Amino acid sequence: MVSKTRVFLFMLVMLAAMIGLIVLLVSLGVAAFWVKTIPVAVLLFAGIFAQSMGLFQKKAKKTE
């Protein structure tokens, strides 16, 4: 199992990014569809990217 702290910190950063993105989109006066869709898409792509980079993978112990 991966470290809960690592997952918590990643989700905290993503939450801050999503709130910032929503505020930016609303301040630009974008349609409601885009305000709902773009943050979800960014969150999904960030999760896929983090998974592919091994952020949620448990590190293997070295045996000597």
Protein Blocks (a to p, Z undefined) as FASTA:
>chain_A
ZZfklmmmmmmmmmmmmmmmmmmmmmnopafklmmmmmmmmmmmmmmmmmmnommpccdd
ddZZ
